[in-house]
Amino acid sequence: MMQVEIQSTNPGPGLEQHENLSKTPNHSSQQLPISTNPKTPKKLTLIPLIFLIYFEVAGGPFGEEPAVQAAGPLFALLGFLVFPFIWSVPEALITAELSTAFPGNGGFVIWADRAFGPFFGSLMGSWKFFSGVINIASFPVLCIDYLKKIIHPLESGWPRQIAILISTLVLSFVNYTGLTIVGWAAVLLGIVSLSPFILMSLIAIPKIQPHRWLSLGQKGVKRDWNLFFNTLFWNLNFWDSASTLAGEVDKPQKTYPRALLVAVIFTCSAYLVPLFAVTGAVSVDQSAWESGFHAEAAGMIAGKWLKYWIEVGAVLSAIGLFEAQLSSCAYQLVGMADLAILPKFFSSRSKWFNTPWLGILLSSFIAIGMSYMTFTDIISSANFLYSLGMLLEFASFIWLRRKLPEIKRPYRVPLRIPGLVIMCLIPSAFLIVVMVIATKIVFLVSGLMTVGAIGWYFLMKFCRKKKIFRYSNVEVEER
């Protein structure tokens, strides 16, 4: 196994040393870089971090509608009630422990690297990066799907493609202006985009007929479990994505657990309340429950004014989702460069805004390329790659408990290793289900990206050996 020691001859005021020591026979310490930039940027505080996590995961109930189309109201409600406990809560707990124990940019890449060595750190980084940028591609598509209900030329053809391209480029530039701006923008976007759903749910109360919640769907309509599980998974995953921003968070050991707790409650409520309201108050053909139906339901419940507000809210939510996840992908590349998994130039930051401009640019271009897939194929491909990464993340979490039991963990999941194994086995079984029911195109895309990720690791190893590129000052030793 490989042990990585990161050294710096001139850390500067912006380089924070990791406080945890790895007590191994050949190493007395191991330090992980939190920031290699000589400037000290403004740090993310609790409230912006809560909303960034919220937008990493959800951004509102937009996109939950296909669960009803796939399996009917009862299964959709049960899915959004039960799934957070078997998936979201365990993932959030793991993120809280590991992001406070290893508070550096890179998040899950650092965890896999510390647990199993640089090959698995690189593989984790590739899987999560590709799943992230594929996921980013879905948000302009989702945004245009709502706008086309108002602006009909956006339904197909070149106007739709140009709209997706322009929206992606503009939103990428906003991200370039700084993480603090993105964080507080997420707060504003979250409040404005959720407000119409609160109003719709209140107005719907007198119209609710509880027996509609028990419907298993229309007779003769075959359940689409692939769409159902992928919709649940897509709407309730990526809790660990904000871990790649840990180096930019103020007092991460205290801030992260609090932010994750509030974000879990906030996110689950944002899904369930409107879903109960609409399924109870509106009776329509099951096929009508496609992405964007909440806006149609708002028109039925309260009038066109609320329909238009939700459609505007959908656009704002898509903006928040895009910004939050683009930030995670870009800062993940910074962390990978700090670990010498990528060349040093991947950690380059803008002189004006102190943002990782290369990471933002690369993520945006890949997202543009993927945005021309269908929405279902986009989220299925993102889910498959994310599932592979999460299986490795669960293994890293358990192995780090065994390998480094003495390391300081400001937040610690209150279970011993057997309990942790059980906690991880349940969501792992779901991950396997998501992968097994994937389509051929998803297997093809994910397989090619995995082969590419393995090849990339050996290419970087060759470049480091031949000194083709500059890497961070990382010394790799056999242990």
Phi, psi and omega per residue, in radians:
M1 nan 2.702 -3.060
M2 -1.779 2.437 3.047
Q3 -2.011 2.284 -3.059
V4 -1.921 2.210 3.057
E5 -2.051 2.193 -3.102
I6 -1.834 2.158 -3.052
Q7 -2.112 2.689 3.089
S8 -2.493 2.271 3.138
T9 -1.478 -0.361 3.139
N10 -2.537 1.400 -2.991
P11 -1.125 -0.601 -3.137
G12 1.304 2.959 -3.062
P13 -1.210 -0.332 -3.097
G14 -1.611 -0.039 -3.100
L15 -1.711 1.976 3.131
E16 -1.689 2.307 -3.131
Q17 -1.481 2.413 3.095
H18 -1.241 2.341 -2.994
E19 -1.486 -0.196 -3.062
N20 -1.545 2.485 -3.114
L21 -1.910 2.413 3.066
S22 -1.694 1.866 -3.066
K23 -1.582 1.524 3.136
T24 -2.084 2.840 -3.091
P25 -1.016 -0.634 -3.050
N26 -1.711 -0.134 -3.115
H27 -2.394 2.344 3.049
S28 -1.596 -0.346 3.133
S29 -2.709 2.774 3.036
Q30 -2.524 2.187 -3.054
Q31 -2.023 2.377 3.128
L32 -1.927 2.306 -3.104
P33 -1.341 2.344 3.060
I34 -1.651 -0.602 3.085
S35 -2.724 2.345 3.101
T36 -1.882 0.211 -3.113
N37 -1.565 2.355 -3.085
P38 -1.220 -0.332 3.105
K39 -1.558 2.649 3.094
T40 -1.827 1.794 -3.099
P41 -1.336 2.913 3.039
K42 -1.154 2.437 -3.077
K43 -1.622 2.668 3.048
L44 -1.285 2.350 3.099
T45 -1.815 -3.086 -2.961
L46 -1.025 -0.936 -3.029
I47 -1.093 -0.892 3.081
P48 -1.031 -0.621 3.139
L49 -1.158 -0.691 3.089
I50 -0.991 -0.822 -3.093
F51 -1.287 -0.531 3.039
L52 -1.150 -0.742 3.077
I53 -1.092 -0.737 3.112
Y54 -1.010 -0.736 3.135
F55 -1.376 -0.420 3.015
E56 -1.100 -0.633 -3.014
V57 -1.672 -0.852 -2.901
A58 -2.270 -1.273 -3.053
G59 1.465 0.218 -3.114
G60 2.038 3.115 -3.082
P61 -1.407 0.156 3.090
F62 -1.126 2.205 3.118
G63 1.724 -0.063 3.104
E64 -1.492 -0.258 -3.035
E65 -1.011 -0.688 -3.134
P66 -1.027 -0.328 3.082
A67 -1.111 -0.651 3.094
V68 -1.246 -0.743 3.105
Q69 -1.046 -0.639 -3.052
A70 -1.360 -0.627 -2.985
A71 -2.454 0.043 3.125
G72 1.594 2.886 -3.059
P73 -1.033 -0.780 -3.054
L74 -1.089 -0.850 -3.129
F75 -1.150 -0.619 3.111
A76 -1.118 -0.796 3.129
L77 -1.128 -0.773 3.111
L78 -1.099 -0.668 3.131
G79 -1.051 -0.826 -3.118
F80 -1.356 -0.234 3.028
L81 -1.472 -0.763 -2.999
V82 -1.553 -0.699 -3.024
F83 -0.993 -0.673 3.095
P84 -1.002 -0.572 -3.095
F85 -1.349 -0.558 -3.120
I86 -1.639 -0.209 -3.125
W87 -2.220 -1.040 -2.991
S88 -1.110 -0.802 -3.096
V89 -1.138 -0.849 3.081
P90 -1.017 -0.747 -3.126
E91 -1.129 -0.687 3.118
A92 -1.163 -0.684 3.121
L93 -1.116 -0.765 3.117
I94 -1.096 -0.748 3.122
T95 -1.088 -0.721 -3.141
A96 -1.084 -0.745 -3.115
E97 -1.215 -0.857 -3.021
L98 -1.327 -0.566 -3.141
S99 -1.296 -0.400 3.049
T100 -1.511 -0.470 3.090
A101 -1.365 -0.564 -3.137
F102 -2.264 1.276 -3.006
P103 -1.432 1.194 3.108
G104 -2.264 2.759 3.035
N105 -1.054 2.372 -3.074
G106 2.120 -0.551 3.031
G107 0.878 -2.031 -3.056
F108 -1.041 -0.420 3.077
V109 -1.143 -0.755 3.101
I110 -1.078 -0.732 -3.087
W111 -1.100 -0.816 -3.140
A112 -1.167 -0.657 3.118
D113 -1.118 -0.774 3.133
R114 -1.189 -0.576 -3.091
A115 -1.376 -0.835 -2.943
F116 -2.192 -0.023 3.100
G117 1.811 3.054 -2.985
P118 -1.152 -0.532 3.127
F119 -1.076 -0.820 -3.124
F120 -1.276 -0.510 3.014
G121 -1.103 -0.735 3.113
S122 -1.173 -0.748 3.139
L123 -1.116 -0.757 3.078
M124 -1.037 -0.793 -3.134
G125 -1.051 -0.740 -3.136
S126 -1.149 -0.844 -3.140
W127 -1.031 -0.846 -3.075
K128 -1.243 -0.618 3.122
F129 -1.142 -0.821 -3.136
F130 -1.136 -0.712 3.110
S131 -1.119 -0.620 3.122
G132 -1.165 -0.824 -3.094
V133 -1.260 -0.546 3.033
I134 -1.134 -0.712 3.116
N135 -1.109 -0.693 3.098
I136 -0.999 -0.664 -3.105
A137 -1.078 -0.436 -3.090
S138 -1.291 -0.403 -2.999
F139 -1.307 -0.773 2.997
P140 -1.046 -0.631 3.101
V141 -1.104 -0.812 3.119
L142 -1.087 -0.687 3.119
C143 -1.080 -0.815 -3.139
I144 -1.185 -0.559 3.102
D145 -1.079 -0.588 3.068
Y146 -1.357 -0.748 -3.103
L147 -1.138 -0.519 -3.096
K148 -1.151 -0.325 3.091
K149 -1.276 -0.339 3.080
I150 -1.815 -0.767 -3.122
I151 -1.888 1.640 -2.975
H152 -1.104 -0.551 3.094
P153 -1.033 -0.303 -3.134
L154 -1.382 0.021 -3.093
E155 -1.187 -0.569 -3.102
S156 -2.856 3.052 3.047
G157 1.340 -2.893 -3.057
W158 -1.135 -0.559 3.081
P159 -1.041 -0.670 3.115
R160 -1.152 -0.789 -3.106
Q161 -1.126 -0.729 3.123
I162 -1.153 -0.680 3.123
A163 -1.085 -0.725 3.110
I164 -1.121 -0.762 -3.128
L165 -1.106 -0.862 -3.089
I166 -1.134 -0.754 -3.128
S167 -1.102 -0.668 3.123
T168 -1.134 -0.755 -3.118
L169 -1.175 -0.745 -3.130
V170 -1.132 -0.784 -3.125
L171 -1.166 -0.574 3.087
S172 -1.144 -0.659 3.107
F173 -1.151 -0.673 3.086
V174 -1.028 -0.732 3.129
N175 -1.098 -0.594 3.141
Y176 -1.101 -0.418 -3.053
T177 -1.342 -0.156 3.011
G178 2.349 2.531 -3.080
L179 -1.231 -0.610 3.121
T180 -1.117 -0.730 3.091
I181 -1.110 -0.767 3.128
V182 -1.077 -0.709 -3.128
G183 -1.084 -0.850 -3.139
W184 -1.288 -0.502 3.022
A185 -1.119 -0.632 3.107
A186 -1.097 -0.648 3.092
V187 -1.064 -0.873 -3.129
L188 -1.099 -0.803 -3.129
L189 -1.097 -0.675 3.142
G190 -1.113 -0.787 -3.122
I191 -1.136 -0.817 -3.088
V192 -1.174 -0.716 -3.074
S193 -1.306 -0.456 3.136
L194 -1.507 -0.402 -3.064
S195 -0.958 -0.800 -3.130
P196 -1.133 -0.496 3.110
F197 -1.245 -0.626 3.064
I198 -1.100 -0.797 3.114
L199 -1.087 -0.812 -3.130
M200 -1.043 -0.740 -3.127
S201 -1.127 -0.682 3.117
L202 -1.189 -0.765 -3.133
I203 -1.168 -0.519 -3.091
A204 -1.309 -0.335 -3.013
I205 -0.900 -0.857 -3.132
P206 -1.138 -0.347 -3.070
K207 -1.656 -0.079 -3.066
I208 -1.256 2.310 3.011
Q209 -2.059 1.797 -2.981
P210 -0.958 -0.489 -3.101
H211 -1.086 -0.389 3.121
R212 -1.170 -0.454 3.127
W213 -1.152 -0.407 -3.071
L214 -1.573 0.034 -3.108
S215 -1.199 2.318 3.084
L216 -1.580 0.129 -3.127
G217 1.860 2.949 -3.125
Q218 -1.212 2.554 3.087
K219 -1.156 2.422 3.120
G220 1.533 -0.137 3.123
V221 -1.643 2.048 -3.126
K222 -1.293 2.367 -3.139
R223 -1.286 2.386 3.131
D224 -1.845 1.564 -3.060
W225 -1.221 -0.505 3.076
N226 -1.055 -0.865 3.106
L227 -1.133 -0.704 -3.101
F228 -1.070 -0.931 -3.088
F229 -1.201 -0.652 3.112
N230 -1.175 -0.593 3.081
T231 -1.147 -0.806 3.091
L232 -1.043 -0.857 -3.071
F233 -1.104 -0.778 -3.119
W234 -1.125 -0.629 -3.103
N235 -1.383 -0.328 -3.012
L236 -2.196 0.332 3.099
N237 -1.936 -2.924 -3.138
F238 1.225 0.465 3.073
W239 -1.138 -0.460 -3.085
D240 -1.537 -0.076 -3.039
S241 -1.089 -0.652 -3.119
A242 -1.205 -0.192 3.114
S243 -1.111 -0.420 3.132
T244 -1.263 -0.147 3.112
L245 -1.768 0.133 -3.003
A246 -0.985 -0.578 3.131
G247 -1.226 -0.206 -3.122
E248 -1.837 0.083 -3.055
V249 -1.740 2.416 3.092
D250 -1.293 2.151 3.137
K251 0.857 1.087 -3.029
P252 -1.033 -0.531 -3.113
Q253 -1.078 -0.556 3.110
K254 -1.690 -0.646 -3.003
T255 -1.265 -0.703 -3.042
Y256 -1.094 -0.899 -3.133
P257 -1.035 -0.703 3.135
R258 -1.134 -0.785 -3.117
A259 -1.106 -0.716 -3.135
L260 -1.156 -0.703 3.128
L261 -1.053 -0.877 -3.130
V262 -1.132 -0.703 -3.089
A263 -1.149 -0.651 3.114
V264 -1.094 -0.845 -3.140
I265 -1.118 -0.794 -3.112
F266 -1.067 -0.819 -3.078
T267 -1.162 -0.828 -3.114
C268 -1.107 -0.673 3.101
S269 -1.139 -0.682 -3.130
A270 -1.123 -0.485 3.073
Y271 -1.433 -0.811 -2.949
L272 -1.297 -0.754 -3.048
V273 -1.036 -0.916 3.109
P274 -1.127 -0.584 -3.130
L275 -1.160 -0.754 3.049
F276 -1.084 -0.736 -3.097
A277 -1.112 -0.852 -3.034
V278 -1.293 -0.777 -3.140
T279 -1.131 -0.511 3.125
G280 -1.434 -0.476 -3.019
A281 -1.754 -0.336 -3.012
V282 -2.143 2.351 3.073
S283 -2.080 1.928 -3.118
V284 -2.415 2.971 3.050
D285 -1.051 2.402 -3.070
Q286 -1.026 -0.553 -3.123
S287 -1.177 -0.281 -3.137
A288 -1.277 -0.274 -3.087
W289 -1.409 1.126 3.035
E290 -1.782 3.014 3.116
S291 -0.956 2.230 -3.123
G292 1.794 -0.070 -3.074
F293 -1.181 -0.473 3.128
H294 -0.965 -0.616 3.109
A295 -1.152 -0.740 3.096
E296 -1.094 -0.721 3.133
A297 -1.113 -0.665 3.105
A298 -1.078 -0.665 3.081
G299 -1.110 -0.674 3.113
M300 -1.208 -0.650 -3.057
I301 -1.400 -0.746 -2.999
A302 -2.211 -0.335 -3.109
G303 2.124 2.995 -3.050
K304 -1.118 -0.507 -3.111
W305 -1.039 -0.694 3.140
L306 -1.348 -0.553 3.063
K307 -1.033 -0.837 -3.133
Y308 -1.148 -0.622 3.133
W309 -1.129 -0.737 3.127
I310 -1.164 -0.646 3.099
E311 -1.135 -0.675 3.032
V312 -1.153 -0.731 3.099
G313 -1.058 -0.616 3.108
A314 -1.111 -0.708 3.104
V315 -1.112 -0.777 3.139
L316 -1.132 -0.684 3.113
S317 -1.126 -0.750 3.112
A318 -1.060 -0.635 3.084
I319 -1.101 -0.823 3.137
G320 -1.087 -0.745 3.102
L321 -1.063 -0.801 -3.139
F322 -1.052 -0.839 -3.078
E323 -1.121 -0.771 -3.100
A324 -1.122 -0.795 -3.060
Q325 -1.362 -0.523 3.029
L326 -1.129 -0.671 3.081
S327 -1.047 -0.784 -3.131
S328 -1.089 -0.772 -3.139
C329 -1.106 -0.752 -3.103
A330 -1.151 -0.777 -3.129
Y331 -1.283 -0.419 3.023
Q332 -1.078 -0.721 3.118
L333 -1.130 -0.596 3.048
V334 -1.058 -0.817 3.131
G335 -1.091 -0.672 3.124
M336 -1.186 -0.593 3.061
A337 -1.218 -0.656 3.096
D338 -1.097 -0.543 3.115
L339 -1.525 0.026 -3.115
A340 1.160 0.356 3.000
I341 -1.316 -0.574 3.070
L342 -2.068 2.758 3.068
P343 -1.029 2.727 -3.030
K344 -1.056 -0.510 -3.068
F345 -1.164 -0.259 3.078
F346 -1.216 -0.289 3.096
S347 -1.651 0.133 3.141
S348 -1.056 2.429 -3.132
R349 -2.127 2.669 3.099
S350 -1.145 2.387 3.083
K351 -1.197 -0.492 -3.095
W352 -1.450 -0.764 -2.997
F353 -2.051 -0.048 3.133
N354 1.057 0.515 3.130
T355 -1.835 2.656 -3.126
P356 -1.317 1.485 -2.965
W357 -1.102 -0.639 -3.121
L358 -1.199 -0.711 3.098
G359 -1.098 -0.715 3.111
I360 -1.124 -0.776 -3.112
L361 -1.118 -0.840 -3.116
L362 -1.106 -0.787 3.137
S363 -1.066 -0.723 -3.102
S364 -1.147 -0.745 -3.114
F365 -1.172 -0.683 3.094
I366 -1.149 -0.714 3.124
A367 -1.072 -0.704 3.107
I368 -1.070 -0.741 3.129
G369 -1.112 -0.625 -3.105
M370 -1.453 -0.273 -3.007
S371 -1.218 -0.163 -3.118
Y372 -1.645 0.053 2.942
M373 -1.342 2.889 3.053
T374 -1.215 2.732 -3.101
F375 -1.020 -0.746 -3.120
T376 -1.118 -0.751 3.127
D377 -1.163 -0.598 3.105
I378 -1.067 -0.948 -3.057
I379 -1.228 -0.539 3.114
S380 -1.189 -0.725 3.106
S381 -1.144 -0.745 3.098
A382 -1.079 -0.745 -3.124
N383 -1.130 -0.701 -3.102
F384 -1.117 -0.876 3.133
L385 -1.126 -0.676 3.120
Y386 -1.124 -0.654 3.122
S387 -1.088 -0.762 3.089
L388 -1.032 -0.782 3.123
G389 -1.112 -0.671 -3.119
M390 -1.217 -0.639 3.073
L391 -1.049 -0.721 3.081
L392 -1.190 -0.616 3.127
E393 -1.163 -0.752 3.097
F394 -1.060 -0.759 3.127
A395 -1.102 -0.700 3.126
S396 -1.116 -0.731 -3.133
F397 -1.039 -0.860 -3.114
I398 -1.192 -0.715 -3.110
W399 -1.189 -0.613 3.107
L400 -1.174 -0.593 3.041
R401 -1.067 -0.674 -3.121
R402 -1.399 -0.695 -3.042
K403 -1.342 -0.692 -3.084
L404 -2.197 1.103 -3.094
P405 -1.171 -0.406 -3.042
E406 -1.542 -0.130 -3.073
I407 -1.178 2.520 -3.100
K408 -1.221 2.207 3.103
R409 -2.145 1.713 -3.132
P410 -0.981 -0.590 2.950
Y411 -2.113 2.358 -3.084
R412 -2.321 2.201 3.065
V413 -1.077 2.172 -2.988
P414 -1.358 0.993 3.097
L415 -2.432 2.632 3.005
R416 -1.473 3.077 -3.012
I417 -1.004 -0.758 3.103
P418 -1.027 -0.715 3.102
G419 -1.151 -0.649 3.113
L420 -1.156 -0.659 3.115
V421 -1.083 -0.786 3.120
I422 -1.111 -0.732 3.135
M423 -1.048 -0.625 -3.114
C424 -1.485 -0.451 -3.101
L425 -1.156 -0.659 -3.084
I426 -1.125 -0.934 3.081
P427 -1.152 -0.495 3.106
S428 -1.108 -0.666 3.094
A429 -1.083 -0.686 3.116
F430 -1.167 -0.682 3.102
L431 -1.020 -0.727 -3.139
I432 -1.139 -0.685 3.094
V433 -1.058 -0.790 -3.135
V434 -1.033 -0.687 -3.124
M435 -1.292 -0.672 -3.095
V436 -1.131 -0.646 -3.068
I437 -1.542 0.137 -3.134
A438 -1.172 2.715 3.134
T439 -1.446 2.983 -3.115
K440 -1.096 -0.698 -3.131
I441 -1.128 -0.604 3.120
V442 -1.203 -0.755 3.073
F443 -1.042 -0.720 -3.120
L444 -1.132 -0.889 -3.122
V445 -1.067 -0.821 -3.097
S446 -1.182 -0.678 3.123
G447 -1.128 -0.787 3.121
L448 -1.096 -0.709 -3.140
M449 -1.195 -0.600 3.101
T450 -1.197 -0.773 3.068
V451 -1.051 -0.747 3.092
G452 -1.078 -0.664 3.133
A453 -1.135 -0.718 3.107
I454 -1.148 -0.784 3.099
G455 -1.077 -0.643 3.133
W456 -1.100 -0.702 3.136
Y457 -1.047 -0.826 -3.112
F458 -1.234 -0.537 3.046
L459 -1.125 -0.773 3.126
M460 -1.153 -0.625 3.098
K461 -1.112 -0.735 3.099
F462 -1.127 -0.773 -3.136
C463 -1.116 -0.626 3.122
R464 -1.207 -0.702 -3.135
K465 -1.146 -0.712 -3.116
K466 -1.517 -0.035 3.127
K467 1.006 0.734 3.119
I468 -1.277 -0.686 3.086
F469 -2.096 2.810 3.027
R470 -1.467 2.405 3.106
Y471 -2.143 2.827 3.044
S472 -1.037 2.721 -3.061
N473 -1.310 1.379 -3.094
V474 -2.019 2.253 3.128
E475 -1.842 2.127 -3.103
V476 -1.832 2.212 -3.119
E477 -2.246 2.612 3.036
E478 -1.313 2.509 3.137
R479 -2.077 nan nan
